[in-house]
């Protein structure tokens, strides 16, 4: 079988899961195509690092090769690392934005919520609304849960910015999300609910106005 066909097959397998990819490349020397090959780096599924971005610090060369190939998982992971390891609230949004534009569902959710969190409310709401319309509320809620599992420490230095953004999005007096409800009263309440859950994760406490 020609090399380009074997490389295509391996890259397709790499896009399904990292486990399938590594099981494939260890079965036969003729299938041993690493991330130094562009098609593999472009397609490689980095789900374990997407779920826990801090692990990427152990695989910097792998992530770098995937970034060079414009792998959207790698852009998401790189953006998350930059955002949460820096005191600069803008750093990291560039890579998360690229992931979002590339169709990365988790990246789209995170990008929308982060924009709302730093005061770019209209842009963030548009992104969350489109994600909800395209994929459904259940997918957005799953993204929120995945995001919560990926955060390993509070982000207290952003409290002033986050609280200011929350005040800007505060719903009308008689319109609040219902505690424990599967649906919200209105879209404003839904966005406020997402932002509130985000703040609980990022700041490490429940009463944001204390």
N, C-alpha and C positions, 0 to 999 in steps of 0.2 A: 504494500500500500504506500503511495507517495507520502512524503513528509508533510506537505501542506494539508492533506486530507486527515492524517493522524493528528496534526495540530488543531485542526478545526474540531475534530471529535473531542479532544481533550478540553478545549476551551468551552465547548457546550456542556460538558460534564462539570467543569469548574463553576459554571453559572448556577448549577442546581444546589450544590452544597459543598463546603470545604472538605467534609468527610469523604464524599464520593470522589472528589478530585484527588485527595491524597491516597485513597485506596487504589485509584486508577494508576497513578504515576509510579507506585511501588510494585505493580504487578509485572511490568515489562519495561526493559530499558528503552525500547523503541517508543514508548509512550511517556517517557520521563521528560516532559516539557515544563520547566519552572516559570516563575513570574518574570524572568528575563525575556521571555517571549511575549510580545505585545498582545496577541489575542488572549492569552491566558491572564495576563495582568488586567486587561480591560474587562474581562468577564468574571473574574474570580469572585465568588460569593464570600463576603466577609461578615456574615451574620454574627458570629461570636463577638467580633469587635464592635459591631453596631449595637449589640445588646449590652456590652460593657466596654465603652471606649477606652478606659484606663489601661486595659490589657494591651492596647496598641503600642504602649511605651516599650513593650518587650519585642515588638515586631516592626520597628521603625523602618528598616530597609524594605520589608515587604510592602508596607503602606506607601512608602516613597515610590516604589516601582509601579504600584497600582495607580497612584496619583498621576504619574507621568503618562499613563495610558488612559487617563480620564475615567477611571472607575468610580461610579457614583457612590458606592459604599465607602470607598476610601475618602472621597470628599466629605461625606457625612462624618466619618470618624475623625478626620483631621480637624474639621470645623468644631466638633464637640470638644476635642482636646484643647484647641486654642481658646475657645470661649470660656471653658471652665477652669483652665489653668492660668488665665490672665486676669489682670485687674481692668482690662480694657473691654467694655461691653460690646464694642463693634468687632473686635478681633474674633474671627471664627465664623461670623455671619457670611462672609464671602464664600467659603467652602460649603456651608450648609445651604446657601442659596443655589449654588451650582448643583448640589444633590437634589434639591427641590425641583429645579428646572429640568433635571434629567429624569424626573418621574419617581424619585425615591419617596415612598409614602411616609416613612418615619421622618425623613428630612423635611418634607412639606409641612407636616404637623409642627415639628420643632421650630422651623423657620417662622411660621405664622404666629405661634405663641410667643416666641422671642421678640418679634416685631411689636406685638401688643404690649409686652412687658417693658420695653424700653420707650414706649410712647408713640410708636408709629402705628396707631390704632387702626386707621382705615385700611392700610395695606395688609396688616395682620388679619383683620376680619375678612377681607376679600379672599385671602388664601385659605383660611379655615372654612369659610362658606363653600368655596369650590371643592375642597377636599370632602366636605360633608355631602355635598350634592353628588359628587362623582362616586364616592366609596361608601357613604352611609355613616350615621352617627356611631354605630357599633365599631367601625374601623377607627374612628377618631378616639373613642374611649379606649380601644386597645393600644393605640399609639401613646395615649396618656399613661397607661399602666406600664408600658415598656419604658417610657421616659423616666418614670419614677424609679424603676429598678436599676436604671443606668446611672442615677445620681448617687454619689458616694459621700458627699459632704455638703453642709449648708453653704450658702453663698451670701453671707451676711453683709458684705461691703456694698451690695447693690440694693439694700433695703430702701433707701430714700428714693431711688429711681423707680423701683417696683411699686411702692406705695403710691407715688405720684401718678403712675400709670393706672393703677387700680381705681383711684379716686376719679380719674377722667372717665372710666368706663362704668362707674357705679350705676346700677339700674334705677328705674323710677321707684319711688317710695313703696308703692303697693305691688311691686312686681319683682319677686325674688325666685331663684331656683328652689325647688322643694327638696328638702334633705332626704337623700336616699331614693329620689324618684328617677325613673328611667328616662323621662323626658323633661324638658324645661318649658317654662311658661312662654318664652319668646326667644328670638335669636339673641337679643341683647343679654338676656339672662344666661343663655348657653355659653356665650363668649366670656361673660363674667365668671361663670362657674369654672371654665377651663383655666382662666387666669388665676382664680383663687386656688385651685388645686396646684397649679404651677408654683405659686408663692409658698404654699405649705411645704412643698418639696425643697425649694431653693433656699428658703430662710430657716427652715427647721423648727418652726413654731406655728401655732394655729391662729392666734389673734394678731393679725398683721398691723393693727392700728395702735397697739400698745407702745 
